[in-house]
Amino acid sequence: MHKRWIRLLTIAGLLVLGLRSPSAHAAFLFNDPAFATVWNRADKPVLDEVQPERGFVWGPLVIASGGITIEQYDGVPRSVQYFDKARMEINLKVADQTAFGHVTTGLLVKELVTGQRQDGDNLFTPLSPSSIPVAGDPNDHGQNTVAPTYASFTHVLSASVPLVTGNIINTRIDQKGQVSTFTPPEQRLLADADPVTQHHIADVFVTYVNQTGQIWNGNGYEAGSVFAGDPLYVFGRPITEPYWVRAVVAGDEQDVLVQLFERRVLTYTPHNADPNKVEMGNVGQHYFRWRYHPNEGCRPPAVLPTPTSGDFPNDFSQYLAAYQRSGPIPAGGPGNVLPYPTGARTLYGSPALSSDGQVIVFSANDQGVIALRVGATFDQVCELWRYKPAAPGVSFDATPLLYGGLAFVGDSTGALYAIDLQTGTPRWVSTALLRIRVGMPVSDGTNLYFTGRTKEIPQINYGFAGGYLYAVSIADGSLVWQSCLVEGVNNNVIFGFDDNLYFGAWENQVYAYTRSGQPVDGWPSQQIGYAASAPTASGPLTFAHDRIYGEAGDYLFALDRHGQIVDQVEIGGGIGGGFAPAVVNDRVYVAITHETAGQAPTTEIQGLSATNFGDVQFRWGLDEEVGGALAVVDGYLYVPSAGTRLYQVKIDDPSVSRRLFTSGDGFRYNAPLVADGRVYSEGGDGSLYIAK
């Protein structure tokens, strides 16, 4: 039998345990020590991964909210702090800092629905109800037009019904606030009721608010009630019935059960995997935006950099070397990480940053190509534009090239786009190739060069697709030349010796072409590996120290200008992922996967001498596989895991490492971009992560 929702406040001592310093791992400052106590109780176990499967109760700081530390209430200033899930505030009527009720949490949902901002016990400022969706993806650019907003619930606050528990929830509400009955996707029940507001509570939400788990008692972890046995303190009373809604979740429109409480919003998404079916809405985020930035738009920078003949990014020492730049060392952690949800189910590829650091562009799968404006603070991050072709079934997963005020990026059908960085409109679209998976292009200012895999011969040997190297005019996208068919072509091409073009392919070889489309004498390269090695495709390449470096199967190799192997080493267990090695200073950094039967794979990052692979100068391990290319910037190594973590490791002292942030899903061939004190990385959960 479920515990009743409404209960006496008998265990308030569990909420306020005495004033202690916030967790050093939390990496942000609390505006009041009492806020730290309340936050740490439920969220420190999540942050420290003692209870990683549980979602945050309060969450990170709302981006750009750091300047708001005081708000007036009945004309008296009081300390406040905005977290993703709620706002904490100091109750001036309870002076004892250890007493229950000294920290309260505002009735933010009620204000968002009614449009009545509460500035005192009986003091209200009339505003418009919030038009932010209560469930699913954001709707800033039309990604989630079907979901009801807070304003949609304005007329159902008083729509109480006879309090009879046990009935199936079969009503839904739409974006216009219209309520109807229907056959629900699954049977959820009215399991409890609030006699004050005369509203029922859904069974899944009753279970959720009565959950137990690990909590922080000020000295250590112990089992206890996550919400201190008092849902009223955290959630408030229900102000609506539970309703089914249609909402776009990670780009997919589906049924979601939603219920609004005075302080929180709870959602139940049947298609989510356990234990993430029930989630808290980002009420703190929504309220902060409604109160402080209700009409915020996004404008392009006043001036984009003027292209010059030398502004092409032509550093290929690591995968995103052309965009990596020095700056302050990113700290990560709550308050220093901005996840920007795109609405895509997942993201592949890596972002590109304009030379002035003001615009970041990335492929967003079925959501098209997105450009964000970035500035000195997180509150300046906003979406400049989003380009989605009208044709159905088109997706983007390639890393863009930014050059001459344009973003050049290929799609899944073989089209290559030149998109204006200011407006997000295409200057031209090259569609004559009709290939799949166009790789990241490079340019000499006259032409664009890129590889593409063919549809006509989808598989050659071992399932690897054949493909071509292409050159198209940078002026209009017209085809200039294409190479002969190459087996197992890799979708990465670089400039190397004598500004010729190099890419990996089948049979453990690297191919080379001049910029006029002629094969370079002496290439393809000598076959990498030894006689007994199985043929495989060479991965992405890097160029430094007058050598081409790459990975092929279990081998790390280095080639000279004649295509001859000058160094190679077989790495036991195999090189993880087939990603481009990072060559920085005099080292080559690679991720080596170790697999043992019956055990999860582990990874060791090695830094080998760039001129002698037998000299291993750096080692660092993790208990999972890597999910993308490594980055090395300002003496730190950045490692995206195939799980959900992005790590930062000090090169001079590998014992100094930390997790910068955790994504909602693993990284999928997403290399981090480190520039100007920030890390940009695309997550498998469909969000672009920005850490500072």
Rosetta blueprint (number, residue, H / E / L):
1 M L
2 H L
3 K L
4 R L
5 W L
6 I L
7 R L
8 L L
9 L L
10 T L
11 I L
12 A H
13 G H
14 L H
15 L L
16 V L
17 L L
18 G L
19 L L
20 R L
21 S L
22 P L
23 S L
24 A H
25 H H
26 A H
27 A L
28 F L
29 L L
30 F L
31 N L
32 D L
33 P H
34 A H
35 F H
36 A H
37 T H
38 V H
39 W H
40 N H
41 R H
42 A H
43 D H
44 K H
45 P H
46 V H
47 L H
48 D L
49 E L
50 V L
51 Q L
52 P L
53 E L
54 R L
55 G L
56 F L
57 V L
58 W L
59 G L
60 P L
61 L E
62 V L
63 I L
64 A L
65 S L
66 G L
67 G L
68 I L
69 T L
70 I E
71 E E
72 Q E
73 Y E
74 D L
75 G L
76 V E
77 P E
78 R E
79 S E
80 V E
81 Q E
82 Y E
83 F E
84 D L
85 K L
86 A L
87 R E
88 M E
89 E E
90 I E
91 N L
92 L L
93 K L
94 V L
95 A L
96 D L
97 Q L
98 T L
99 A L
100 F L
101 G L
102 H L
103 V E
104 T E
105 T E
106 G L
107 L L
108 L H
109 V H
110 K H
111 E H
112 L H
113 V H
114 T H
115 G L
116 Q E
117 R E
118 Q E
119 D E
120 G E
121 D L
122 N L
123 L E
124 F E
125 T E
126 P E
127 L L
128 S L
129 P L
130 S L
131 S L
132 I L
133 P E
134 V L
135 A L
136 G L
137 D L
138 P L
139 N L
140 D L
141 H L
142 G L
143 Q L
144 N L
145 T L
146 V L
147 A L
148 P L
149 T E
150 Y H
151 A H
152 S H
153 F H
154 T H
155 H H
156 V H
157 L L
158 S L
159 A L
160 S L
161 V L
162 P L
163 L L
164 V L
165 T L
166 G L
167 N L
168 I E
169 I L
170 N L
171 T E
172 R E
173 I E
174 D L
175 Q L
176 K L
177 G L
178 Q L
179 V E
180 S E
181 T E
182 F L
183 T L
184 P L
185 P L
186 E L
187 Q L
188 R L
189 L E
190 L E
191 A E
192 D E
193 A E
194 D E
195 P L
196 V L
197 T L
198 Q L
199 H E
200 H E
201 I E
202 A E
203 D H
204 V H
205 F H
206 V H
207 T H
208 Y H
209 V H
210 N L
211 Q L
212 T E
213 G E
214 Q E
215 I E
216 W E
217 N L
218 G L
219 N L
220 G L
221 Y E
222 E E
223 A E
224 G E
225 S E
226 V L
227 F L
228 A L
229 G L
230 D L
231 P H
232 L H
233 Y H
234 V H
235 F H
236 G L
237 R L
238 P E
239 I L
240 T L
241 E L
242 P L
243 Y E
244 W E
245 V E
246 R E
247 A E
248 V E
249 V E
250 A L
251 G L
252 D E
253 E E
254 Q E
255 D E
256 V E
257 L E
258 V E
259 Q E
260 L E
261 F E
262 E L
263 R L
264 R L
265 V E
266 L E
267 T E
268 Y E
269 T L
270 P L
271 H L
272 N L
273 A L
274 D L
275 P L
276 N L
277 K L
278 V E
279 E E
280 M E
281 G L
282 N L
283 V H
284 G H
285 Q H
286 H H
287 Y H
288 F H
289 R H
290 W H
291 R H
292 Y H
293 H L
294 P L
295 N L
296 E L
297 G L
298 C L
299 R L
300 P L
301 P L
302 A L
303 V L
304 L L
305 P L
306 T L
307 P L
308 T L
309 S L
310 G L
311 D L
312 F L
313 P L
314 N L
315 D L
316 F L
317 S L
318 Q L
319 Y L
320 L L
321 A L
322 A L
323 Y L
324 Q L
325 R L
326 S L
327 G L
328 P L
329 I L
330 P L
331 A L
332 G L
333 G L
334 P L
335 G L
336 N L
337 V E
338 L E
339 P E
340 Y E
341 P E
342 T L
343 G L
344 A L
345 R L
346 T L
347 L L
348 Y L
349 G L
350 S L
351 P L
352 A E
353 L E
354 S L
355 S L
356 D L
357 G L
358 Q L
359 V E
360 I E
361 V E
362 F E
363 S E
364 A L
365 N E
366 D L
367 Q L
368 G L
369 V E
370 I E
371 A E
372 L E
373 R E
374 V L
375 G L
376 A L
377 T L
378 F H
379 D H
380 Q H
381 V L
382 C E
383 E E
384 L E
385 W E
386 R E
387 Y E
388 K L
389 P L
390 A L
391 A L
392 P L
393 G L
394 V L
395 S L
396 F E
397 D L
398 A L
399 T L
400 P L
401 L E
402 L E
403 Y E
404 G L
405 G L
406 L E
407 A E
408 F E
409 V E
410 G E
411 D L
412 S L
413 T L
414 G L
415 A L
416 L E
417 Y E
418 A E
419 I E
420 D E
421 L L
422 Q L
423 T L
424 G L
425 T L
426 P E
427 R E
428 W E
429 V E
430 S E
431 T L
432 A L
433 L L
434 L L
435 R L
436 I E
437 R L
438 V L
439 G L
440 M E
441 P L
442 V E
443 S E
444 D L
445 G L
446 T L
447 N E
448 L E
449 Y E
450 F E
451 T E
452 G E
453 R E
454 T L
455 K L
456 E L
457 I L
458 P L
459 Q L
460 I E
461 N L
462 Y L
463 G L
464 F E
465 A L
466 G L
467 G E
468 Y E
469 L E
470 Y E
471 A E
472 V E
473 S E
474 I L
475 A L
476 D L
477 G L
478 S L
479 L E
480 V E
481 W E
482 Q E
483 S L
484 C L
485 L L
486 V E
487 E L
488 G L
489 V L
490 N L
491 N L
492 N E
493 V L
494 I E
495 F E
496 G L
497 F H
498 D H
499 D H
500 N L
501 L E
502 Y E
503 F E
504 G E
505 A E
506 W L
507 E L
508 N L
509 Q E
510 V E
511 Y E
512 A E
513 Y E
514 T L
515 R L
516 S L
517 G L
518 Q L
519 P E
520 V L
521 D L
522 G L
523 W L
524 P L
525 S L
526 Q L
527 Q L
528 I L
529 G L
530 Y L
531 A L
532 A L
533 S L
534 A L
535 P L
536 T L
537 A L
538 S E
539 G L
540 P L
541 L L
542 T E
543 F E
544 A E
545 H L
546 D L
547 R E
548 I E
549 Y E
550 G E
551 E E
552 A E
553 G L
554 D L
555 Y E
556 L E
557 F E
558 A E
559 L E
560 D L
561 R L
562 H L
563 G L
564 Q L
565 I E
566 V E
567 D E
568 Q E
569 V E
570 E E
571 I L
572 G L
573 G L
574 G L
575 I E
576 G L
577 G L
578 G L
579 F L
580 A L
581 P L
582 A E
583 V E
584 V E
585 N L
586 D L
587 R E
588 V E
589 Y E
590 V E
591 A E
592 I E
593 T E
594 H E
595 E L
596 T L
597 A L
598 G L
599 Q L
600 A L
601 P L
602 T E
603 T E
604 E E
605 I E
606 Q E
607 G E
608 L E
609 S E
610 A L
611 T L
612 N E
613 F E
614 G E
615 D E
616 V E
617 Q E
618 F E
619 R E
620 W E
621 G E
622 L E
623 D L
624 E L
625 E L
626 V E
627 G L
628 G L
629 A L
630 L L
631 A E
632 V E
633 V E
634 D L
635 G L
636 Y E
637 L E
638 Y E
639 V E
640 P E
641 S E
642 A L
643 G L
644 T L
645 R E
646 L E
647 Y E
648 Q E
649 V E
650 K E
651 I L
652 D L
653 D L
654 P L
655 S L
656 V L
657 S E
658 R E
659 R E
660 L E
661 F E
662 T E
663 S L
664 G L
665 D L
666 G L
667 F L
668 R L
669 Y L
670 N L
671 A L
672 P L
673 L E
674 V E
675 A E
676 D L
677 G L
678 R E
679 V E
680 Y E
681 S E
682 E E
683 G L
684 G L
685 D L
686 G L
687 S E
688 L E
689 Y E
690 I E
691 A E
692 K L
